Amino acid sequence: MKAVDAETYLKALLAAPRPGSEQVLAFYDHRVGHICTDAHLLLLPLDDHICHRGDGLFESICFRQRTIFGLEAHLARLVDGAAALSITPPCPWDDVRQRIVDVARAAGVDNGDLRVFLSRGPGGFGISPAECPQAGLYIVALKKTLPTEALYAKGFTAFTSAIPPKQEYLARIKNTNYLPNVFMSMEARQKNMDIAVTFDENDIMGEAAVANVGLVDAQGRLLCPEIRRILPGTTLLAAMDVAAQRMPVVQMPIPKAAISTAREMLLFTSSTLCVGITHFDGKPVGQGAQAGKPGPVALWLKDVLLDYMLKKGAPI
């Protein structure tokens, strides 16, 4: 190997393999100050502490029908996380919001996903935030295949994860250190199942790798875990709001044993909204003829959540 000039290196860099580039529609890097649509230029400084220390935050945001779902809720969570990590964004929060909308518009599609990253910023390979003079802001728009009716009709399988819930001081910050979530995804793949669910040392329900979980109990109440050792998902919070129009909604510690008597088990994500979990630890969820099938609350919530998100969302 030998050192080359910048022109030779740049040519080789642009020709390098870029797996996943076909999914990237548009992106923004605050250091550069422009939106770009060539995924080969989607690059992250290796000395940004988000890369080698996991010192940063992110949000996954869905847009459908040219409407960004839950933008204000996502921004509020990002603001809270930035305060917890003492990260000051490189521009005012109103500008962050506008740049998210601008990148979604530049994607040129009606439906897609957004990833927003607020990093400690580049500046060194140590651990001290003092190395980094300015935070980084990266926004990416991605292609998204919408969930099908077949997915909702089939539902998901789930199981007890061997990974414990995160500690409270970390759980409520959507930071980029997602190794426990990666392990949960690996578990699911090894078991040929869809969803791993955490439980604490007292068998109290936590969350899935990238989703929240809830139950419809025998009394017809929607039970949601306490926002303590789980991330307060924007879709879960919206579901609690809309479900209250039809049924009691209770936040409480949910013991694993409650799954065996539940009418339904629900999974909440921004991309699929609400999907029924039909089997847990190999056993059907639900009672009687409804056991092992997505229940009426899951099927109702996925429709009313879509309406809610479209009405409350930010137009592109």
Phi, psi and chi 1 to 4 in degrees:
 res  aa     phi    psi   chi1   chi2   chi3   chi4
   1 MET       -  145.8  -60.1  -66.9  -66.0      -
   2 LYS  -140.5  155.7   64.3  178.9 -178.6  178.3
   3 ALA   -72.5  143.9      -      -      -      -
   4 VAL  -124.9  169.4  -62.9      -      -      -
   5 ASP   -78.7  169.9   59.0   32.1      -      -
   6 ALA   -61.6  -39.2      -      -      -      -
   7 GLU   -64.5  -43.7 -177.4  178.6   -7.0      -
   8 THR   -64.9  -42.5  -58.0      -      -      -
   9 TYR   -64.4  -44.4 -173.3   86.7      -      -
  10 LEU   -62.2  -39.9 -177.7   59.3      -      -
  11 LYS   -61.5  -45.0 -176.3  177.2  179.0  179.6
  12 ALA   -66.4  -37.7      -      -      -      -
  13 LEU   -61.7  -44.7  177.1   64.7      -      -
  14 LEU   -69.6  -22.7  -65.8  177.6      -      -
  15 ALA   -90.5   -8.3      -      -      -      -
  16 ALA   -66.0  150.5      -      -      -      -
  17 PRO   -57.1  141.0  -21.5   32.0      -      -
  18 ARG  -135.2   74.9 -166.9   64.6  172.3   82.6
  19 PRO   -56.1  137.2  -22.6   33.2      -      -
  20 GLY    86.8   -2.4      -      -      -      -
  21 SER   -63.0  -26.5   61.0      -      -      -
  22 GLU   -68.8  -14.9   69.3  -78.3   -3.3      -
  23 GLN   -88.9  -16.0  -60.4  -60.0  -42.1      -
  24 VAL   -86.5  124.3  176.6      -      -      -
  25 LEU  -100.1  -39.2  -61.5  169.5      -      -
  26 ALA  -164.3  156.1      -      -      -      -
  27 PHE  -155.7  162.2   61.4   91.5      -      -
  28 TYR  -138.0  136.9  169.4   83.5      -      -
  29 ASP  -125.6  121.2 -179.6  -22.7      -      -
  30 HIS   -60.6  -31.4 -177.8   78.1      -      -
  31 ARG   -62.0  -34.8  -61.8  169.6  -51.7  137.6
  32 VAL   -86.6  -40.1  179.7      -      -      -
  33 GLY    84.6   14.9      -      -      -      -
  34 HIS  -133.3  157.7  -61.7  -68.6      -      -
  35 ILE   -93.5  137.3  -63.9  173.6      -      -
  36 CYS  -128.8  153.4 -177.6      -      -      -
  37 THR  -118.5    6.9   56.9      -      -      -
  38 ASP   -98.6  107.2 -176.1  -12.4      -      -
  39 ALA   -63.3  -20.7      -      -      -      -
  40 HIS   -65.6  -16.8  -74.1   84.5      -      -
  41 LEU   -99.6    6.4  -62.6  173.6      -      -
  42 LEU   -79.9   93.1  176.9   60.6      -      -
  43 LEU  -129.0  148.3  -56.5  170.1      -      -
  44 LEU  -120.2  131.9  176.5   71.5      -      -
  45 PRO   -61.3  127.1  -17.8   29.5      -      -
  46 LEU   -63.3  -26.3 -169.3   58.3      -      -
  47 ASP   -89.3    5.4   63.2  -18.9      -      -
  48 ASP   -68.0  129.1 -169.2  -39.7      -      -
  49 HIS   -64.5  -15.1  -75.8 -148.6      -      -
  50 ILE   -66.3  -26.1 -161.3  173.6      -      -
  51 CYS   -83.8  -52.6 -178.8      -      -      -
  52 HIS  -100.3   -4.1   63.5   85.4      -      -
  53 ARG  -126.6   -8.5  -62.4  -64.7  176.3 -168.6
  54 GLY    66.7   24.7      -      -      -      -
  55 ASP   -92.0   81.9 -171.0   -0.2      -      -
  56 GLY  -179.3  176.7      -      -      -      -
  57 LEU  -126.9  159.2  -54.0  159.0      -      -
  58 PHE  -149.6  159.8   79.3  101.3      -      -
  59 GLU  -134.0  138.2  -70.0  -70.1  -32.7      -
  60 SER  -106.0  118.8  -61.4      -      -      -
  61 ILE  -126.1  135.2  -51.0  174.2      -      -
  62 CYS  -100.2  143.6  175.5      -      -      -
  63 PHE  -129.9  138.3   64.6   93.2      -      -
  64 ARG  -135.5  146.8  -67.2 -162.5 -155.5  178.4
  65 GLN    50.6   39.1  -60.6  177.6   35.7      -
  66 ARG    57.5   36.5  -61.8 -170.7   63.1   78.3
  67 THR  -131.8  126.3  -58.3      -      -      -
  68 ILE   -85.7  123.0  -57.8  175.4      -      -
  69 PHE   -78.9  130.1  -74.1    2.9      -      -
  70 GLY    58.7   32.5      -      -      -      -
  71 LEU   -59.6  -43.1  178.7   55.4      -      -
  72 GLU   -66.2  -38.3  -52.5  -50.3  -33.9      -
  73 ALA   -66.9  -39.9      -      -      -      -
  74 HIS   -64.8  -42.6  -76.7  -74.6      -      -
  75 LEU   -64.9  -39.7  -81.1  170.9      -      -
  76 ALA   -61.4  -40.7      -      -      -      -
  77 ARG   -67.8  -36.3 -172.3  166.7   62.3 -173.5
  78 LEU   -66.0  -40.3 -164.6   60.0      -      -
  79 VAL   -62.3  -44.1  169.1      -      -      -
  80 ASP   -62.6  -43.6  -72.7  -13.8      -      -
  81 GLY   -64.6  -39.3      -      -      -      -
  82 ALA   -63.9  -38.2      -      -      -      -
  83 ALA   -65.4  -40.9      -      -      -      -
  84 ALA   -64.5  -36.3      -      -      -      -
  85 LEU   -94.7    0.4  -66.0 -176.9      -      -
  86 SER    55.2   46.0  -62.3      -      -      -
  87 ILE  -105.9  124.5  -65.9  178.0      -      -
  88 THR   -98.5  121.2  -58.9      -      -      -
  89 PRO   -61.2  156.5   21.4  -31.2      -      -
  90 PRO   -76.9   -0.9   29.7  -36.3      -      -
  91 CYS  -150.0  165.6   59.0      -      -      -
  92 PRO   -60.9  153.4  -24.2   34.2      -      -
  93 TRP   -60.2  -34.7  -75.1  109.3      -      -
  94 ASP   -62.6  -34.6  -75.5  -13.4      -      -
  95 ASP   -70.9  -37.4  -71.2   -5.7      -      -
  96 VAL   -57.6  -46.7  174.8      -      -      -
  97 ARG   -59.3  -46.4 -175.7 -169.7 -169.9  -77.7
  98 GLN   -64.7  -37.6 -173.8   58.6   51.9      -
  99 ARG   -66.9  -35.0  -78.6  156.9  173.8   71.1
 100 ILE   -61.5  -46.2  -67.3  171.0      -      -
 101 VAL   -63.4  -41.2  175.5      -      -      -
 102 ASP   -62.5  -42.2  -69.9  -17.2      -      -
 103 VAL   -67.1  -40.4  171.3      -      -      -
 104 ALA   -61.3  -39.9      -      -      -      -
 105 ARG   -66.5  -41.4 -175.7 -178.5  -60.8  117.1
 106 ALA   -66.0  -21.5      -      -      -      -
 107 ALA   -62.1  -29.7      -      -      -      -
 108 GLY    72.8   21.8      -      -      -      -
 109 VAL  -130.7  162.6  -64.2      -      -      -
 110 ASP   -82.1  -30.8  -67.2  -16.5      -      -
 111 ASN  -129.5  137.2  -51.1  -61.8      -      -
 112 GLY  -176.8 -173.6      -      -      -      -
 113 ASP  -121.2  151.9  -84.9  -16.6      -      -
 114 LEU  -122.7  143.2  -64.6  162.3      -      -
 115 ARG  -122.5  127.1  -62.5  -69.9 -175.2  -88.4
 116 VAL  -117.1  125.1 -178.7      -      -      -
 117 PHE  -119.9  125.6  -60.7   89.5      -      -
 118 LEU  -113.7  112.8 -179.5   61.7      -      -
 119 SER  -110.0  164.4   75.0      -      -      -
 120 ARG   -61.6  -31.7 -175.7   68.1   66.4 -174.8
 121 GLY   106.7  164.2      -      -      -      -
 122 PRO   -78.0  159.4   27.0  -31.8      -      -
 123 GLY   157.5  -12.2      -      -      -      -
 124 GLY   169.2  175.4      -      -      -      -
 125 PHE  -112.8   14.8  -71.1   95.6      -      -
 126 GLY   -86.8 -162.6      -      -      -      -
 127 ILE  -108.7  -15.4 -162.3  169.0      -      -
 128 SER   -76.0  129.3  172.0      -      -      -
 129 PRO   -60.7  -20.6  -23.6   34.3      -      -
 130 ALA   -63.5  -17.4      -      -      -      -
 131 GLU   -67.2  -23.4  -72.5 -173.9  -25.4      -
 132 CYS  -105.7  107.6  -49.5      -      -      -
 133 PRO   -70.7  -26.6   22.9  -31.9      -      -
 134 GLN  -146.6  140.7 -174.8  179.7   63.1      -
 135 ALA   -67.2  157.0      -      -      -      -
 136 GLY  -102.0  149.7      -      -      -      -
 137 LEU  -134.3  120.5  174.7   64.3      -      -
 138 TYR  -128.9  134.8  -47.6   97.6      -      -
 139 ILE  -132.3  131.3  -55.0  166.5      -      -
 140 VAL  -130.3  135.1 -173.7      -      -      -
 141 ALA  -105.3  133.2      -      -      -      -
 142 LEU  -126.5  152.4  -58.1  162.9      -      -
 143 LYS   -63.8  149.1  -68.7 -179.8 -178.1  177.9
 144 LYS  -142.2  126.9  175.2   66.1  178.8  178.5
 145 THR   -88.1  122.6  -58.5      -      -      -
 146 LEU   -69.4  146.2  -65.6 -178.1      -      -
 147 PRO   -63.3  144.4   21.3  -32.0      -      -
 148 THR   -95.8  162.4   63.7      -      -      -
 149 GLU   -62.8  -29.3  -72.2  -58.6  -42.2      -
 150 ALA   -63.3  -36.4      -      -      -      -
 151 LEU   -62.6  -46.1  179.1  144.2      -      -
 152 TYR   -66.6  -34.8  -66.9  110.0      -      -
 153 ALA   -71.5  -31.2      -      -      -      -
 154 LYS   -83.2  -42.3  179.6  177.5 -179.4  -66.3
 155 GLY    78.0 -173.4      -      -      -      -
 156 PHE  -118.9  156.1  -71.6  141.2      -      -
 157 THR  -102.4  149.1   56.9      -      -      -
 158 ALA  -142.4  165.4      -      -      -      -
 159 PHE  -154.5  167.9   63.0   95.4      -      -
 160 THR   -77.1  119.7  -58.9      -      -      -
 161 SER   -76.7  148.8  175.1      -      -      -
 162 ALA   -80.8   -9.1      -      -      -      -
 163 ILE   -87.1  128.1  -53.5  -59.1      -      -
 164 PRO   -76.3  160.3   28.5  -34.6      -      -
 165 PRO   -60.4  155.7  -19.5   30.7      -      -
 166 LYS   -69.6  158.6  -64.4  175.6 -176.5  176.8
 167 GLN   -65.9  151.4  -66.1  -61.0  -48.6      -
 168 GLU   -57.9  -38.1 -172.3  170.8  -10.3      -
 169 TYR   -69.2  -18.4   76.9   98.5      -      -
 170 LEU  -104.4  -29.3  -78.7  177.8      -      -
 171 ALA   -61.1  -34.6      -      -      -      -
 172 ARG   -91.9    3.7  -62.0 -178.5   62.9 -177.8
 173 ILE  -108.0  121.2  -57.3  172.0      -      -
 174 LYS   -82.2   75.1 -163.3  171.3  177.3   69.6
 175 ASN   -92.3  168.3   65.1   84.3      -      -
 176 THR   -86.7    4.3   52.2      -      -      -
 177 ASN   -86.6   90.1 -168.3  -26.1      -      -
 178 TYR  -112.2   26.3 -110.0   44.5      -      -
 179 LEU   -58.8  -42.7  -89.5 -179.0      -      -
 180 PRO   -57.9  -37.6  -24.8   35.1      -      -
 181 ASN   -67.9  -36.5  -49.7   63.9      -      -
 182 VAL   -63.0  -44.0  171.9      -      -      -
 183 PHE   -60.9  -38.5  -73.8  137.9      -      -
 184 MET   -64.7  -39.9  -67.9  168.4   69.7      -
 185 SER   -63.7  -39.7  177.0      -      -      -
 186 MET   -64.4  -41.5  -69.3  168.1   59.6      -
 187 GLU   -56.1  -48.1  -82.4 -174.0  -54.0      -
 188 ALA   -60.9  -41.0      -      -      -      -
 189 ARG   -66.8  -41.4 -174.6  169.3 -176.5  176.2
 190 GLN   -64.6  -34.1  -69.7  163.9   -0.9      -
 191 LYS   -89.5   -2.3  -67.2  177.4  179.5  -69.9
 192 ASN    56.9   42.2 -163.1   28.8      -      -
 193 MET  -125.8  172.2  -70.7 -150.8 -110.7      -
 194 ASP   -89.8  -45.3  -60.5  -48.0      -      -
 195 ILE  -132.6  127.9  -53.9  -64.5      -      -
 196 ALA   -97.2  135.5      -      -      -      -
 197 VAL  -122.0  131.1  179.3      -      -      -
 198 THR   -83.5  151.7   61.7      -      -      -
 199 PHE  -138.8  142.0  -68.2   85.0      -      -
 200 ASP   -82.2 -173.1   70.9   10.1      -      -
 201 GLU   -64.2  -15.8   57.5  -82.1    5.3      -
 202 ASN  -104.9   16.7  -62.1  -48.5      -      -
 203 ASP    60.5   35.9  -95.9   -6.6      -      -
 204 ILE   -95.5  133.0  -60.7  -61.0      -      -
 205 MET   -62.8  139.6 -178.3 -172.0  -67.3      -
 206 GLY  -109.0 -105.9      -      -      -      -
 207 GLU  -150.4  173.5   59.5 -171.3  -12.9      -
 208 ALA   -91.3  179.6      -      -      -      -
 209 ALA   -62.3  -42.4      -      -      -      -
 210 VAL  -135.8   33.4  -68.9      -      -      -
 211 ALA  -157.7  162.8      -      -      -      -
 212 ASN  -101.9  159.0  -68.3  121.1      -      -
 213 VAL  -128.6  145.9 -174.8      -      -      -
 214 GLY  -146.1  172.4      -      -      -      -
 215 LEU  -128.4  150.0  -62.7  179.4      -      -
 216 VAL  -102.7  114.0  179.3      -      -      -
 217 ASP   -82.6  179.9   70.4    2.0      -      -
 218 ALA   -62.4  -21.6      -      -      -      -
 219 GLN   -89.2   -0.1  -58.2  173.0   48.7      -
 220 GLY    83.3   16.8      -      -      -      -
 221 ARG   -92.2  146.8  -57.1  177.7  -60.0  171.2
 222 LEU   -87.1  114.8  174.7   59.9      -      -
 223 LEU   -99.5  126.8  -54.8 -175.3      -      -
 224 CYS  -122.7  140.8  -59.0      -      -      -
 225 PRO   -61.5  152.7  -20.3   32.2      -      -
 226 GLU   -62.2  141.7  -67.4  179.3  -51.6      -
 227 ILE   -80.0   80.0  -53.0  -62.6      -      -
 228 ARG  -131.2  -67.7 -167.8  170.9   65.0   84.9
 229 ARG  -105.0   26.7  -68.0  179.1   68.2  179.2
 230 ILE  -132.1  159.6   66.6  169.8      -      -
 231 LEU   -77.1  132.9 -172.9   73.9      -      -
 232 PRO   -74.0   89.7   26.1  -31.5      -      -
 233 GLY   -64.9  138.9      -      -      -      -
 234 THR   -65.4  -33.5   57.5      -      -      -
 235 THR   -73.2  -37.9  -54.4      -      -      -
 236 LEU   -60.7  -45.4  172.7   64.7      -      -
 237 LEU   -63.2  -39.9  -62.4  177.2      -      -
 238 ALA   -65.9  -39.8      -      -      -      -
 239 ALA   -63.7  -39.7      -      -      -      -
 240 MET   -62.1  -36.1  -68.2  168.4   60.4      -
 241 ASP   -68.0  -51.4 -171.2   14.9      -      -
 242 VAL   -74.7  -33.4  -61.0      -      -      -
 243 ALA   -66.1  -28.7      -      -      -      -
 244 ALA   -62.4  -16.9      -      -      -      -
 245 GLN   -72.0  -19.0  -56.0  167.5   20.6      -
 246 ARG  -122.0  -23.9  171.4  169.4  164.6  168.8
 247 MET  -153.8  158.9   59.6 -158.0  -58.5      -
 248 PRO   -65.3  140.9  -18.8   30.9      -      -
 249 VAL  -120.3  125.7  176.3      -      -      -
 250 VAL  -128.4  127.5 -179.0      -      -      -
 251 GLN   -96.4  126.1  -79.9 -171.7  -81.9      -
 252 MET  -163.5  162.9   58.1  174.7  -77.3      -
 253 PRO   -65.4  126.4  -17.9   31.1      -      -
 254 ILE  -108.0  111.1  -56.6  174.9      -      -
 255 PRO   -72.6  150.0   24.4  -31.4      -      -
 256 LYS   -57.3  -33.5 -174.7 -167.9  -69.4 -171.5
 257 ALA   -60.7  -23.5      -      -      -      -
 258 ALA   -66.7  -20.9      -      -      -      -
 259 ILE   -64.7  -35.9  -61.5  172.4      -      -
 260 SER   -67.4  -23.4   63.6      -      -      -
 261 THR  -108.3    1.2   59.3      -      -      -
 262 ALA   -73.2  150.1      -      -      -      -
 263 ARG   -75.2  -38.8  -65.8 -177.5 -172.8  177.7
 264 GLU  -148.3  155.6  -60.5 -178.0   44.9      -
 265 MET  -124.0  131.7 -171.3  172.0 -174.3      -
 266 LEU  -122.0  145.0  -48.5  173.9      -      -
 267 LEU  -117.6  129.4 -173.8   83.3      -      -
 268 PHE  -115.6  121.7  -60.1  102.1      -      -
 269 THR  -140.6  159.7   73.7      -      -      -
 270 SER   -70.3  -28.5   59.9      -      -      -
 271 SER   -82.7  -34.9   59.7      -      -      -
 272 THR  -113.2   -4.2   58.1      -      -      -
 273 LEU    67.8  -83.4  -59.7  176.2      -      -
 274 CYS  -141.8  126.0 -179.4      -      -      -
 275 VAL  -129.8  137.7 -178.5      -      -      -
 276 GLY   -74.1  137.6      -      -      -      -
 277 ILE   -94.4  117.6  -66.3  175.3      -      -
 278 THR   -91.5  -27.3   61.3      -      -      -
 279 HIS  -138.4  139.0  -67.6   75.9      -      -
 280 PHE  -131.1  128.0 -175.4   78.6      -      -
 281 ASP    50.4   38.9  -78.8  -14.1      -      -
 282 GLY    83.1   -2.0      -      -      -      -
 283 LYS  -111.5  143.7  -62.8  178.4 -178.9  178.1
 284 PRO   -63.1  142.6  -18.7   30.6      -      -
 285 VAL   -96.2  136.8  175.3      -      -      -
 286 GLY   113.1  175.0      -      -      -      -
 287 GLN  -122.7  146.5  -52.8  -59.0  -43.0      -
 288 GLY    62.0 -139.6      -      -      -      -
 289 ALA   -66.6  -18.5      -      -      -      -
 290 GLN   -83.0  -11.9 -169.2   60.3   52.1      -
 291 ALA   -60.4  135.9      -      -      -      -
 292 GLY    79.2   12.5      -      -      -      -
 293 LYS  -131.0  152.2  -57.7  175.1 -176.0  177.1
 294 PRO   -59.4  133.6  -23.9   34.3      -      -
 295 GLY   -89.4  174.8      -      -      -      -
 296 PRO   -65.1  -32.7   20.6  -32.2      -      -
 297 VAL   -68.5  -42.7  173.7      -      -      -
 298 ALA   -59.7  -45.4      -      -      -      -
 299 LEU   -69.5  -33.4  -62.0  173.8      -      -
 300 TRP   -71.8  -44.7  169.4   72.6      -      -
 301 LEU   -64.5  -35.9  -91.2  176.1      -      -
 302 LYS   -66.0  -29.5   60.0   99.4  172.0  172.1
 303 ASP   -79.4  -46.0  -70.5  -29.9      -      -
 304 VAL   -70.9  -30.5  -64.0      -      -      -
 305 LEU   -66.5  -38.3  -83.1  171.0      -      -
 306 LEU   -62.2  -46.5  178.0   58.0      -      -
 307 ASP   -59.9  -44.0  -69.6  -19.1      -      -
 308 TYR   -61.4  -46.2  177.8   92.3      -      -
 309 MET   -67.1  -36.9  -66.3  -64.4 -167.0      -
 310 LEU   -68.6  -39.5  -71.5  171.9      -      -
 311 LYS   -72.3  -38.3  -71.4  175.7 -177.7  176.1
 312 LYS   -90.7   -9.5  -61.6  -82.6 -171.1  178.5
 313 GLY   -74.4  172.6      -      -      -      -
 314 ALA   -97.6  121.8      -      -      -      -
 315 PRO   -68.3  146.0   23.4  -32.0      -      -
 316 ILE   -86.9      -  -64.9  173.0      -      -
